[in-house]
């Protein structure tokens, strides 16, 4: 009797587990093992360098006037703005792709304004065809929805779900006729030359019902779809079509999502369609439990472990309690400086000149530092596209520590405290913000960091290509603007391959420190500055075996040898 009961319970449990797996888990996770990248390195998309620039946006007043004030106000105060994100609502109905001219008058002129300034424009969208809209100019769009349903353009015969911007059905990405209709709508704004979509993720809500029971398998034009399969189609199709218009088109998509990471532990967007990623709706908080900075750091590093390359979060959090604490804003900015995505925006005051003077100065300084590091970061992004490691490499040592590329160790400040313990791996290291002292690794360091500094360490031997055009960070000067700066910390033999985004050319840099310090340059060389950590003034500098006297400066206070050259044919420098 007991054996029969145990057997019955066992069979019942197994049956329940199978039902839960097939009915609930499989549709969201697909057939892929947990934490297993869904696409091989050969399928990774080309990532345009512009996604690494500083983004700005706000989500309280979505109008042309507010957008221009935000962008121009930052430009007037010498912020390096490279991308503006325009979130919802910007269209007459959600996803009809008709610009609401009461919010954005003369749209062609509006978008051209940013193009003329070299600023990229990204617009928000989802895969929903709504019958009801919460806050657009046209709220009742039953006719719009009915057209799509009647023509068979929607998944599941037009089944509708309630989502955060209204009620609607899902465009069928497997139906060629539906896609032609959908892309015809998109052409209305793509013709303005926009550079990307922010793909908000209502695709995860794909479902129907059998009575009160949700069902996560819906019929499409080509067969049964699950939420996981639909998500992949959504991200892939939107990037593919955008690139027909613009080869440098990018899609801002979710990697791991802050509130619902448990539901999609293998990631949201497939790697083959992940040009730039954010981790969902964080809050203006510090704590992990409150979806604050610590949760953002956790999800970003989780994303990097899954293979995502350019990842970030809304600086200071997307929404939450107001006002945003100044120290939180600054610390989140500093963390974002050493992420691929620098995304300054969301709810709350985003006009830095309307915040404190300290915040304005620090956010501007770190915006420029992030911008200066783009050549370094892009070189790793390029290698990721070719099958290499992601830009951010989480470490087993120390809490939330990671390597940014091969040479920078970052230990984010994740709590409301200026004191941080950093565990240095074996080797020799220097603190980024005061690099005079050489620190032996394989030990822990407890240090207090003022609000204008951060726990970032440089591995001795580093070669860090930078583009410097301002002096906010103290690394270079304004007249370095047209040069590529090679920031070098000689130790033994080290090398770096610099990739240029404009033409895929490369420069191979090799540094050897023996009796003589040698810097060899092979490939596409531009006007350049060598900024070399050197503890004493050299007696002789040779350029291609000839003595060099012009363009040399030695700064004893900073222990820096500066060699500035317009010669793009140099092959080797020797320093004695």
SESELO-480902 format. One record per residue (C-alpha): x, y, z; residue in one letter. Coordinates in steps of 0.5 Angstrom, whole numbers, plus 2048, in hexadecimal, padded with zeros to 3 digits. Each point is the difference from the previous one (the first is absolute). Layout:
<nodes>
{{X Y Z} a}
...
</nodes>
This chain:
<nodes>
{{800 800 800} x}
{{805 805 802} x}
{{805 7FE 7FA} x}
{{7FA 801 7FB} x}
{{7FE 807 804} x}
{{808 802 7FF} x}
{{800 7FE 7F9} x}
{{7F9 804 7FE} x}
{{803 806 803} x}
{{807 7FF 7FD} x}
{{7FC 7FF 7F9} x}
{{7FC 806 801} x}
{{806 805 802} x}
{{803 7FE 7FA} x}
{{7FA 801 7FC} x}
{{7FF 807 803} x}
{{807 801 7FE} x}
{{800 7FE 7F9} x}
{{7F9 804 7FF} x}
{{804 807 803} x}
{{806 7FF 7FC} x}
{{7FC 7FF 7FA} x}
{{7FA 805 801} x}
{{804 805 804} x}
{{808 800 7FF} x}
{{801 7FD 7F9} x}
{{7FC 806 7FD} x}
{{804 805 803} x}
{{807 7FD 800} x}
{{800 7FC 7FA} x}
{{803 7F9 7FF} x}
{{807 804 802} x}
{{804 7FD 806} x}
{{800 806 806} x}
{{806 805 7FF} x}
{{802 7FD 7F9} x}
{{800 805 7FA} x}
{{7FB 7FF 7FB} x}
{{804 802 7FA} x}
{{808 7FF 7FE} x}
{{805 805 800} x}
{{7FF 800 7F8} x}
{{7F9 802 801} x}
{{802 807 804} x}
{{7FE 806 7FD} x}
{{804 806 7FE} x}
{{800 805 805} x}
{{800 807 7FE} x}
{{805 805 804} x}
{{7FB 805 801} x}
{{7FC 7FC 806} x}
{{806 801 804} x}
{{7FF 807 800} x}
{{7FC 804 806} x}
{{7F9 7FF 7FF} x}
{{7FB 805 803} x}
{{7F8 800 801} x}
{{7FB 801 805} x}
{{7F9 7FD 801} x}
{{7FC 805 803} x}
{{7FE 805 7FA} x}
{{801 7FD 7FA} x}
{{7FF 806 7FB} x}
{{805 803 7FB} x}
{{801 806 804} x}
{{802 7FC 806} x}
{{805 7FC 7FC} x}
{{803 806 7FD} x}
{{801 803 807} x}
{{803 7FA 803} x}
{{805 7FF 7FA} x}
{{802 807 7FF} x}
{{800 802 807} x}
{{806 7FA 801} x}
{{803 802 7F9} x}
{{800 807 803} x}
{{804 7FE 806} x}
{{805 7FC 7FC} x}
{{7FD 7F9 801} x}
{{802 7FB 7FB} x}
{{7F9 7FE 7FE} x}
{{800 7FA 7FA} x}
{{7F9 7FD 801} x}
{{7F9 803 801} x}
{{7FB 7FB 802} x}
{{7F9 802 7FF} x}
{{7FB 7FB 804} x}
{{7F8 800 800} x}
{{7FC 803 7FE} x}
{{803 803 7FA} x}
{{7FA 7FD 7FB} x}
{{7F9 801 7FF} x}
{{7FE 7F9 802} x}
{{805 7FB 803} x}
{{804 7FD 7FA} x}
{{7FD 803 7FA} x}
{{806 804 7FF} x}
{{7FD 806 7FE} x}
{{803 806 804} x}
{{7FB 804 804} x}
{{802 807 7FE} x}
{{7FC 803 806} x}
{{806 7FD 804} x}
{{805 801 7FA} x}
{{7FF 805 7FB} x}
{{803 800 7F9} x}
{{803 7F9 802} x}
{{805 800 7FA} x}
{{803 806 802} x}
{{800 7FE 807} x}
{{804 7F9 7FE} x}
{{805 804 7FC} x}
{{802 805 805} x}
{{803 7FA 804} x}
{{803 7FD 7FA} x}
{{803 806 7FE} x}
{{804 801 807} x}
{{802 7F8 7FF} x}
{{7FB 7FE 806} x}
{{7FD 7F9 7FF} x}
{{7F8 7FF 801} x}
{{7FD 7FA 803} x}
{{7F9 7FF 800} x}
{{7FC 7FC 805} x}
{{7FB 7FA 7FD} x}
{{7FD 7FA 802} x}
{{7FD 7FA 7FB} x}
{{7F9 802 802} x}
{{7FA 802 7FC} x}
{{7FB 803 805} x}
{{7F9 801 800} x}
{{800 805 806} x}
{{806 804 802} x}
{{801 803 807} x}
{{803 807 7FE} x}
{{801 801 7F9} x}
{{7FC 806 7FC} x}
{{7FC 7FA 7FD} x}
{{7FE 7FC 806} x}
{{7FA 7FC 7FD} x}
{{804 7FC 7FA} x}
{{7FB 7FA 7FF} x}
{{800 801 7F8} x}
{{807 800 800} x}
{{800 7F9 804} x}
{{7FA 7FE 7FC} x}
{{804 801 7F9} x}
{{806 7FC 803} x}
{{7FB 7FA 803} x}
{{7FC 800 7FA} x}
{{806 7FF 7FB} x}
{{803 7FA 804} x}
{{806 805 802} x}
{{7FF 7FE 808} x}
{{803 7FA 803} x}
{{7FA 7FB 803} x}
{{7FB 803 7FC} x}
{{800 807 803} x}
{{800 7FE 808} x}
{{801 806 804} x}
{{804 801 806} x}
{{800 806 805} x}
{{807 803 801} x}
{{803 806 803} x}
{{7FE 805 7FA} x}
{{7F9 7FD 7FE} x}
{{7FD 7FA 7FD} x}
{{802 7FD 7FA} x}
{{802 7FA 7FC} x}
{{807 7FD 7FD} x}
{{802 802 7F9} x}
{{802 7F9 7FD} x}
{{807 800 7FE} x}
{{7FF 7F9 7FC} x}
{{7FB 803 7FB} x}
{{803 804 7FA} x}
{{7FA 804 7FE} x}
{{800 802 808} x}
{{807 802 800} x}
{{7FF 804 7F9} x}
{{7FA 804 803} x}
{{804 801 807} x}
{{807 802 7FC} x}
{{7FC 805 7FC} x}
{{7FD 803 806} x}
{{807 801 803} x}
{{803 803 7F9} x}
{{7FC 806 803} x}
{{805 801 805} x}
{{806 7FC 7FD} x}
{{800 805 7FA} x}
{{802 806 805} x}
{{807 7FC 801} x}
{{7FF 7FE 807} x}
{{806 7FB 803} x}
{{7FC 7FB 804} x}
{{7FA 7FD 804} x}
{{800 800 808} x}
{{7FC 7F9 7FF} x}
{{7FC 800 807} x}
{{7FE 7F9 801} x}
{{7F9 7FE 800} x}
{{802 7FA 7FC} x}
{{800 7FD 807} x}
{{7F9 800 801} x}
{{7FE 7FC 7FA} x}
{{7FA 7FB 802} x}
{{7F9 7FE 7FF} x}
{{7FB 7FD 805} x}
{{7FC 7FA 801} x}
{{7FB 802 804} x}
{{803 803 806} x}
{{807 7FC 7FF} x}
{{805 804 7FC} x}
{{803 7FC 7FA} x}
{{807 802 7FD} x}
{{800 7FD 7FA} x}
{{7FC 804 7FA} x}
{{800 7FE 7F9} x}
{{803 805 7FB} x}
{{800 800 7F8} x}
{{806 7FB 800} x}
{{7FE 7FB 806} x}
{{800 800 808} x}
{{804 806 803} x}
{{802 800 808} x}
{{802 807 803} x}
{{807 7FE 7FF} x}
{{800 7FF 7F9} x}
{{7FC 806 7FF} x}
{{805 804 804} x}
{{805 7FE 7FB} x}
{{7FC 801 7FA} x}
{{7FF 807 803} x}
{{807 802 801} x}
{{803 7FD 7FA} x}
{{7FB 803 7FB} x}
{{800 807 803} x}
{{808 800 7FF} x}
{{800 7FD 7F9} x}
{{7FB 805 7FD} x}
{{803 806 804} x}
{{807 7FE 7FC} x}
{{7FC 800 7FA} x}
{{7FF 808 801} x}
{{807 801 803} x}
{{806 7FB 801} x}
{{801 803 807} x}
{{7F9 7FF 802} x}
{{800 7FE 808} x}
{{7FB 7FD 804} x}
{{800 801 808} x}
{{7FD 7FA 803} x}
{{800 7FD 806} x}
{{805 7FB 803} x}
{{7FE 7FE 807} x}
{{7FA 803 802} x}
{{801 803 808} x}
{{7F9 7FE 802} x}
{{7FF 7FA 7FC} x}
{{806 7FD 7FF} x}
{{7FE 7F9 803} x}
{{7FB 7FF 7FB} x}
{{805 801 7FA} x}
{{807 7FE 803} x}
{{803 7FF 7F9} x}
{{7FF 807 7FE} x}
{{7FA 804 7FC} x}
{{803 801 7FA} x}
{{804 7FB 7FC} x}
{{808 802 7FF} x}
{{7FF 800 7F9} x}
{{7FC 806 800} x}
{{803 803 806} x}
{{804 807 7FE} x}
{{7FE 803 807} x}
{{7FD 7FE 806} x}
{{7FD 803 806} x}
{{7FD 7FC 806} x}
{{7F9 803 801} x}
{{7FD 804 805} x}
{{804 802 806} x}
{{7FE 805 806} x}
{{804 806 803} x}
{{802 7FC 805} x}
{{807 7FC 803} x}
{{7FD 7FA 802} x}
{{800 7F9 7FC} x}
{{7F9 7FF 804} x}
{{7FD 806 7FD} x}
{{802 7FF 7F9} x}
{{806 806 801} x}
{{807 800 7FE} x}
{{802 7FA 803} x}
{{7FB 7FC 7FC} x}
{{802 803 7FA} x}
{{807 7FF 801} x}
{{7FE 7F8 801} x}
{{7FC 800 7FA} x}
{{805 803 7FB} x}
{{806 7FB 802} x}
{{7FB 7FB 800} x}
{{7FF 802 7F9} x}
{{807 800 7FE} x}
{{801 7F9 803} x}
{{7FA 7FE 7FB} x}
{{804 803 7FA} x}
{{7FD 807 7FF} x}
{{805 805 7FE} x}
{{7FE 807 801} x}
{{7FB 801 806} x}
{{7FE 805 805} x}
{{7FB 803 804} x}
{{7FC 807 801} x}
{{805 804 804} x}
{{7FD 801 807} x}
{{7FA 7FC 7FE} x}
{{7FA 800 7FC} x}
{{7FB 802 805} x}
{{7FE 800 807} x}
{{800 805 806} x}
{{802 807 7FF} x}
{{805 804 800} x}
{{805 7FC 7FE} x}
{{806 800 805} x}
{{806 803 7FD} x}
{{805 7FB 803} x}
{{7FC 7FB 7FC} x}
{{800 804 7FA} x}
{{807 800 800} x}
{{802 7F9 802} x}
{{7FB 7FD 7FB} x}
{{804 805 7FA} x}
{{806 7FE 802} x}
{{7FE 7F8 800} x}
{{7FD 802 7F9} x}
{{807 803 7FE} x}
{{803 7F9 800} x}
{{7FA 7FD 7FC} x}
{{7FF 7FF 7F9} x}
{{7F9 804 800} x}
{{800 807 803} x}
{{7F9 801 801} x}
{{7FE 807 804} x}
{{7F9 800 800} x}
{{7F9 7FE 803} x}
{{7FB 803 805} x}
{{802 806 804} x}
{{804 806 7FF} x}
{{805 7FE 7FA} x}
{{802 808 7FE} x}
{{807 7FF 804} x}
{{800 808 801} x}
{{7FA 800 804} x}
{{803 7FB 805} x}
{{806 802 804} x}
{{806 803 7FE} x}
{{804 7FA 802} x}
{{7FC 7FB 7FC} x}
{{800 804 7FA} x}
{{808 800 801} x}
{{801 7F9 801} x}
{{7FB 7FD 7FB} x}
{{803 805 7FB} x}
{{807 7FD 802} x}
{{7FE 7F9 800} x}
{{7FC 801 7F9} x}
{{807 802 7FD} x}
{{804 7FB 803} x}
{{7FB 7FB 7FD} x}
{{801 803 7FA} x}
{{807 800 800} x}
{{800 7F9 801} x}
{{7FC 7FE 7FA} x}
{{806 7FE 7FC} x}
{{802 7FB 805} x}
{{7F9 7FD 801} x}
{{7FE 800 7F9} x}
{{807 7FC 7FE} x}
{{7FD 7FA 805} x}
{{7F9 801 7FD} x}
{{803 7FF 7F9} x}
{{803 7FA 803} x}
{{7FA 7FD 803} x}
{{7FC 801 7F9} x}
{{805 7FB 7FD} x}
{{800 7FB 806} x}
{{804 803 806} x}
{{7FE 801 807} x}
{{7FB 806 802} x}
{{802 806 802} x}
{{7FF 7FF 807} x}
{{803 7FA 804} x}
{{7FD 7FE 807} x}
{{805 7FE 804} x}
{{800 7FA 806} x}
{{804 805 804} x}
{{7FC 805 804} x}
{{7F9 802 800} x}
{{7FE 803 7FA} x}
{{807 801 7FD} x}
{{801 7FF 7F9} x}
{{805 802 7FA} x}
{{7FE 805 7FB} x}
{{804 7FD 7FA} x}
{{807 7FD 802} x}
{{803 806 804} x}
{{7FB 803 804} x}
{{7FD 7FD 807} x}
{{7FA 803 802} x}
{{7FD 7FF 807} x}
{{7F9 804 800} x}
{{7FE 804 807} x}
{{7F9 7FD 801} x}
{{7FE 802 807} x}
{{7FF 807 803} x}
{{808 800 802} x}
{{806 803 7FD} x}
{{804 7FA 803} x}
{{801 7FA 7FC} x}
{{804 7FA 800} x}
{{804 7FE 7FA} x}
{{803 7F9 7FF} x}
{{806 801 7FB} x}
{{802 7FA 7FC} x}
{{807 7FE 7FF} x}
{{805 805 7FC} x}
{{801 807 801} x}
{{7FB 806 800} x}
{{7FF 807 800} x}
{{7FA 804 803} x}
{{7FD 804 7FA} x}
{{7FF 806 803} x}
{{807 801 803} x}
{{804 7FB 7FD} x}
{{807 802 803} x}
{{800 7FA 805} x}
{{801 7F9 7FD} x}
{{7FC 7FB 804} x}
{{802 7F8 801} x}
{{7FA 7FC 7FE} x}
{{7FD 7FA 803} x}
{{7FD 804 806} x}
{{7FA 804 803} x}
{{800 807 800} x}
{{7FC 804 805} x}
{{7FF 807 7FD} x}
{{7FC 806 801} x}
{{7FE 804 7F9} x}
{{7FE 807 800} x}
{{7FA 802 7FC} x}
{{804 802 7FA} x}
{{804 7F9 800} x}
{{7FE 7F9 7FF} x}
{{803 7F9 801} x}
{{803 7FE 7F9} x}
{{807 7FD 800} x}
{{805 800 7FA} x}
{{804 7FA 7FF} x}
{{808 801 7FF} x}
{{801 7FF 7F8} x}
{{7FA 803 7FE} x}
{{7FF 804 7F9} x}
{{7F9 804 800} x}
{{7FF 803 7FA} x}
{{7FC 807 801} x}
{{7FD 806 7FC} x}
{{801 806 805} x}
{{7FD 807 7FE} x}
{{7FF 803 807} x}
{{804 801 806} x}
{{7FA 7FE 805} x}
{{803 7F9 802} x}
{{807 803 801} x}
{{803 7FB 7FB} x}
{{801 804 7FA} x}
{{7FF 807 7FD} x}
{{7FB 803 7FB} x}
{{805 801 7FA} x}
{{800 7F8 800} x}
{{7FA 800 7FD} x}
{{802 7FD 7F9} x}
{{805 7FB 803} x}
{{7FF 7F9 802} x}
{{803 800 807} x}
{{804 7F9 802} x}
{{800 800 808} x}
{{806 7FB 801} x}
{{802 7FD 807} x}
{{806 7FC 7FE} x}
{{802 7F9 803} x}
{{803 7FB 7FC} x}
{{7FD 7FE 7F9} x}
{{7F9 802 7FF} x}
{{7FB 801 7FA} x}
{{7FA 803 7FE} x}
{{7FC 800 7F9} x}
{{7FC 807 7FF} x}
{{7FA 7FF 7FB} x}
{{7FE 807 7FD} x}
{{7F8 800 7FF} x}
{{800 804 7FA} x}
{{803 7FB 7FB} x}
{{802 7FA 804} x}
{{807 801 800} x}
{{805 7FE 805} x}
{{806 802 804} x}
{{804 7FB 803} x}
{{804 803 806} x}
{{806 7FC 804} x}
{{804 803 806} x}
{{806 7FD 802} x}
{{804 802 807} x}
{{807 7FE 800} x}
{{806 804 800} x}
{{7FC 804 7FB} x}
{{7F9 802 800} x}
{{7FD 7FE 7F9} x}
{{7FA 802 7FD} x}
{{7FE 7FC 7F9} x}
{{7FA 803 7FC} x}
{{7FE 7FB 7FA} x}
{{7FA 802 7FC} x}
{{7FB 806 7FF} x}
{{804 805 804} x}
{{7FC 807 801} x}
{{803 806 803} x}
{{802 7FE 807} x}
{{802 802 807} x}
{{804 7FB 804} x}
{{7FF 801 808} x}
{{805 7FC 803} x}
{{800 7FE 808} x}
{{808 802 801} x}
{{803 801 806} x}
{{806 804 7FE} x}
{{801 805 7FA} x}
{{803 7FC 7FA} x}
{{807 801 7FD} x}
{{7FE 7FF 7F9} x}
{{7FA 7FE 7FC} x}
{{801 7FD 7F9} x}
{{7FA 800 7FB} x}
{{802 7FA 7FB} x}
{{807 801 802} x}
{{801 807 7FF} x}
{{801 805 806} x}
{{7F9 803 802} x}
{{800 807 803} x}
{{7FA 804 7FE} x}
{{7F9 7FE 803} x}
{{803 7FD 806} x}
{{7FE 802 807} x}
{{802 7FD 807} x}
{{7FB 802 806} x}
{{804 7FE 807} x}
{{7FA 801 804} x}
{{7FC 7FB 7FC} x}
{{806 7FB 7FE} x}
{{7FD 801 7F9} x}
{{804 800 7F9} x}
{{7FC 803 7FB} x}
{{802 7FF 7F9} x}
{{7FB 804 7FB} x}
{{801 7FE 7F8} x}
{{7FC 802 7FA} x}
{{804 7FB 7FC} x}
{{7FC 7FA 7FE} x}
{{805 7FC 7FE} x}
{{804 7FE 806} x}
{{802 7F9 801} x}
{{804 800 807} x}
{{802 805 806} x}
{{806 7FE 804} x}
{{800 804 807} x}
{{807 7FF 804} x}
</nodes>
